[in-house]
Amino acid sequence: MSATAARPQADRPTLVERARLLVPGIAERASETEKMRHVHEDSLKDLADSGLARALQAKVYGGEEANPAEFFLAATEISKACASTGWIMMLLGVHSWELAHMSKELNDEIFGADPEALISSSYNMQGNKATRVEGGFRLSGTWRSSSGIHHAKWVVVGADVPGEVVPYNFFFPIEDAKVVDDWYTLGLNGTGSRTVVVDDIFIPEHRAIDRGILYGGFGPGLREFTAPLYRLPHAHIYTMVSAAPALGTGWRFLEEFKSAYGVSKTVSRSLEGDRLMLVRLAEARGALSAAQTVTVARLQEAYDAACRGEELSTLEIAQAMYDIAQNGKAGMSVVSSLFPALRPNAVYSSNIMQRLYRDLIVAREHGTSNGDAQAEPLAMIDLGLAGGHLLFPPADQREAARLRAQAKCYI
């Protein structure tokens, strides 16, 4: 992958335009990606050479510091071609964005050494713990579902630290870990989300961060990386991970359904005059369109506020996180409404409709698509009650995180 290929240019096509140029090739490799159980190398190269993989990366490392609303739409286009590839594109963007909140020393260590380094993750603590020692931490444990680990040079995981008030995130090079090839799942097989194991490795202080400080927006990297992009709430960025793949897959299912209806062995009858199916199609398009429109509006709202140097209210953040999480629900509503109209041969593994269905089920299972988890804080805050989420701590926790960041000289 060329280190110069991803440099932003004034006359370069938009992220969405670039994504659409990649769609035919990525779609052609989608079946092979599923069989290999990791993203095709050619697709990964396309994402890198087009600049999409580094769209949310700091410009000093060759990134574009792009508008997240456009990044979301570009990832949706890629997901129409291959949900697994769209999933990995989203993670590449989120990890590049997160790294800008980390120490400059870690940024130089990762992107300074290799601007195209890929970072995998597994943020769920899953009972793992780290022990604080002089100069850093000792970390041991097992983390499942580390998407993109097949291609990664670095990994970030979450763990509790005895004596600390919140969990930490820890970064380490892939050479320090053992990867277990156990990603045998219902869908999104091509994400290569395998298990990562580490045994008593040392994590220097600059490779770790208090999650309260991170999610509160007080990371040490923000002194260096001052673009508005990095002032967006974490809730907006992280919730995009499953939203774009779910939305893109829903759109692809709708298009495949329309093209097959009445002209193939997959769908049983003609649409013309079939009022029930016409209503279902309109409802499906409406659900996807609404989810996309609202998501783009929420991301743009946050980006515009950051450009003005303003912060969104807790209610606005909670509303955005809830709204963005609805993409998974929208995608599933399309499939659950239309799949029963398909002929029985739609269940064969050779039929694209069943793959799209399976990918949507797994995308919907991700924590960022859990509408119930986002609904509770939204309702509480709307009622004037004390409420918050891991990704947007309530006021008292955010203030405590600010004081911890201040004590560490991050701010």
WOHULIN-V727254 format. One record per residue. BURIAL is 1 if it has 9 or more other C-alpha atoms within 8 Angstrom, else 0. Layout:
<<BURIAL> <BURIAL>>
This chain:
<<0> <0> <0> <0> <1> <1> <1> <1> <0> <0> <0> <0> <0> <0> <1> <1> <1> <1> <1> <1> <0> <1> <1> <1> <0> <1> <1> <0> <1> <1> <0> <0> <1> <1> <0> <1> <1> <1> <1> <1> <0> <0> <1> <1> <1> <1> <1> <1> <1> <1> <1> <1> <1> <1> <1> <1> <1> <1> <0> <0> <1> <1> <1> <1> <1> <1> <1> <1> <1> <1> <1> <1> <1> <1> <1> <1> <1> <1> <1> <1> <1> <1> <1> <1> <1> <1> <1> <1> <1> <1> <1> <1> <1> <1> <1> <1> <1> <0> <1> <1> <1> <1> <1> <1> <0> <1> <1> <1> <0> <1> <1> <1> <0> <0> <1> <1> <1> <1> <1> <1> <1> <1> <1> <0> <1> <0> <0> <1> <1> <1> <1> <0> <0> <0> <0> <1> <1> <1> <1> <1> <1> <1> <1> <1> <1> <1> <1> <1> <1> <0> <0> <1> <1> <1> <1> <1> <1> <1> <1> <1> <1> <0> <0> <0> <0> <1> <1> <1> <1> <1> <1> <1> <1> <1> <0> <0> <1> <1> <1> <0> <0> <0> <1> <0> <0> <0> <1> <1> <1> <1> <1> <1> <1> <1> <1> <1> <1> <1> <0> <0> <1> <0> <1> <1> <1> <1> <1> <1> <1> <1> <1> <1> <1> <1> <1> <1> <1> <1> <1> <1> <1> <1> <0> <0> <1> <0> <0> <1> <1> <1> <1> <1> <1> <1> <1> <1> <1> <1> <1> <1> <1> <1> <1> <1> <1> <1> <1> <1> <1> <1> <1> <1> <1> <1> <0> <1> <1> <0> <0> <1> <1> <1> <1> <0> <0> <1> <1> <1> <0> <1> <1> <0> <0> <0> <0> <0> <0> <1> <0> <1> <1> <0> <0> <1> <1> <0> <1> <1> <0> <0> <1> <1> <0> <1> <1> <1> <1> <1> <1> <1> <0> <1> <1> <0> <1> <1> <0> <0> <0> <0> <0> <0> <0> <1> <1> <0> <1> <1> <1> <1> <1> <1> <1> <1> <1> <1> <1> <1> <1> <1> <1> <1> <1> <1> <1> <0> <1> <1> <0> <0> <0> <1> <1> <0> <1> <1> <0> <0> <0> <0> <1> <0> <1> <1> <1> <1> <1> <1> <1> <1> <1> <1> <1> <1> <0> <1> <0> <1> <1> <1> <1> <0> <0> <1> <1> <0> <1> <1> <0> <1> <1> <0> <0> <0> <0> <0> <1> <1> <1> <0> <1> <1> <1> <1> <0> <0> <1> <1> <0> <0> <1> <1> <0> <1> <1> <1> <0> <0> <0> <1> <1>>
